[in-house]
């Protein structure tokens, strides 16, 4: 049975350690190390944790230092005079131990053990002789002779002082433990988290043991994108179908689209359908504070991928590492990112197209990517994942509503028509919010009004029931929103109105008007002007009714200013400025791509457009003052009114409206045309105190 003995003269303690303890430590450490190795290559989760080893070593060192110094620190210090003149003559001394220097032979100190009489006389407790009761530094050279004469038992030993060694070793051990701890923290822990594995790939691997359960059935509203990526799935399943004809699949597939449209979900569905290993990581996983670590992780990732081929590598948010090089002439941290990108470009050229390794990436900022990433032979194919249209939103609702207990009154088509511009993440949020609202009301099923409240919650924010506003402010908000409603009702190209509310929502919204824009990709100048007039309806109503204006139109003014500048500088809709477009390609470009004279002209034309739209709106509201008062009065009474209420108050809209729920044909926007995003569907009223 092995033992560990601490050989100090004053401490004779033996710690017996059973063999099974060492065996248990060895098995656990080896299992932990094996788990780390296995998780680094195959597991999507983090590996084992060996922090407890560092903690155990650290605690052992501290305890050892404590044990070695406990008794020494507990000894009382007495004088040699008291020992010779009092304790020895009175017979208090049981024995003494004299410690001499091993090299000089001089007496360094004397430890004294008292008997029962001495302990009683001095009021000291009996410790059973485990340690001396006090010690003193000897100065007399005849101490041994005196003890022999007085017949006091004593022993002579060589002094061994470990304090100096401990003072050096303990700080070093603490620094080493802290160094290992912080290096593991920097490495991130788990796969690649150990100091010697910091250059290992952090990609999570999904294979037969950790299967991807997402299929194309779980991805709704992306039919065109699914057709594109279906080719990737077929190549991974049946590569000979393409190779026998001499063709090859693109090495890289880049998914491009706004946030929340389902790019990552689509990539997982590809892996789930193909049933091949799937490496998933984000662009930021390559970025590290140590020089060369990002490039090393890229090399390790492709090494693992080749071993697992056929497989898919998916890099989410690739713009974190794939930004265009040389955008800013600065050195430092930017160099490490560029080195990582260079290594990624080399690796994409380093394996043949028939190796069975396909790279998929996703980004919502393709404009900042380096051109070398997008050239033929790397990311050959770019798949647009755009905002869903009416049919796509209906399909997305159908997927998310399967998990909910619905009432019979729920109309999926109506929900899809009331959520223009919503992406898949927004629709999922609406479905979840509706279930929470229904549960809050103790309902047995989710009803249509719960979905209406959820849509309001997503568009305008949480309803502020305890937000108290003065009657005068409430009247201003009512006429402001009524101005939007009347202007939009009598503008031919304005979007159809859905509802108007003066219920405070979110952090700053005191009211809003919701419209239902058509599913379209091109906007004419007349449509944009009518939209601007509708947006200015709130400010114009305040001016007409109260002969003064408030800060409530801040959001409206931001939107019309942006639209007016786009008409002049992007879309070439101004005769004086001409058919030009000044969109800056460089995100770090702080200069204007036109002269100061032209900038002055642009500002003048923008002001002319906005002033013209405002005067037109103001003239319309003066003409429809009776209708404006009727709508504002209804809002003050009900706080929320719908399209049916407006038809009852001011009659039907004088323009024929196209049904937004009609079957939509496939629309393709030609290159170089306007934005594919629908205008904003909500209008917010900022609080009077928001301007400072």
Secondary structure, 3 states (H helix, E strand, C coil): CCEEEECCCCCCEEEECCHHHHHHHHHHHHHHHHHHHHHHHCCCCCCCCCHHHHHHHHHHHHHHHHHHHHHHHHCEECCHHHHHHHHCCCCCEEEEEEEECCCCCCEEEEEEEECHHHHHHHCCCCCCCCCCCEEECCCCCCHHHHHHHCCCCEEEEECCCCHHHHHHHHHHHHHHHHHHHHHHHHHCCCCCCCHHHCCCCCCEEECCCCCCCCCHHHCCCCHHHHHHHHHHHHHHHCCHHHHCCCCCCCCEEEEECCCCCCHHHHHHHHHHHHCCEEEEEEHHHHCCCCCCHHHHHHHHHHHHHHHHCCEEEEEECHHHCCECCCCCCCCCHHHHHHHHHHHHHHHHHHCCCCCCEEEEEEECCHHHECHHHHCCCCCCEEEECCCCCHHHHHHHHHHHHCCCCECCCCCHHHHHHCCCCCCHHHHHHHHHHHHHHHHHCCCCCECHHHHHHHHHHHHHCCECCCCCCCHHHHHHHHHHHHHHHHHHHCCCCCCEEEEEECCCECCCECCEEEEECCCCCCCCHHHHHHHHHHHCHHHHHHHHHHCCCCHHHHHHHHHHHHHHHHHHHCCCCCCCCCCCCCCCCCCCCCCCCCCHHHHHHHHHHHHHHHHHHHHHHHHHHHHCHHHHHHHHHHHHHHCEEEHHHHHHHHCCCCCCCCCCCCCCCCCCCCCCCCCCCCCCCECCCCCHHHCC
